[in-house]
Amino acid sequence: SMGHLVSEKTRRKIANTLCKNSYLMKHISGEEVFVHNLAKWCRDNNFHQGRVMDRVAGKVKKPYKGWIGQVLNPVV
């Protein structure tokens, strides 16, 4: 397979970084959801995590499958 193997420690660090923040996800229908584990929320809803992250980070303004989001408590 392509790429390099990521050690368990590194993988945990990456996972913790992704899961540290809380997010307020807003749907165009008006529904709002507080998400504490974005990776799990994406998996549960069959969303592409990178595309959701682009919206949360403000890189993409257009909703993804109707959703936009914002970080509530960025951890420094």
C-alpha positions, 0 to 999 in steps of 0.5 A: 500500500502507498504511504507510510505506516502511522504509529499507534501513538501518532494515530492517537495524537491525531485522533485526539486533535480531531476530537478535542473541539466541540462543533456546532453543526447547522443544517439548512433546514434549521436543525442544529447539532452539537458534535463533540467527536466530529470523526464519529459524527461523520462516520455515523452519517456517512459524511466525508470528514475532510469535506466537513473539516473544510467547512468547519475551518472556513475554507469552504463556504458552501454547505456540505450535504446541507451542513455548515459548522463552526468550532465552539471551543478551539483548543490551543 
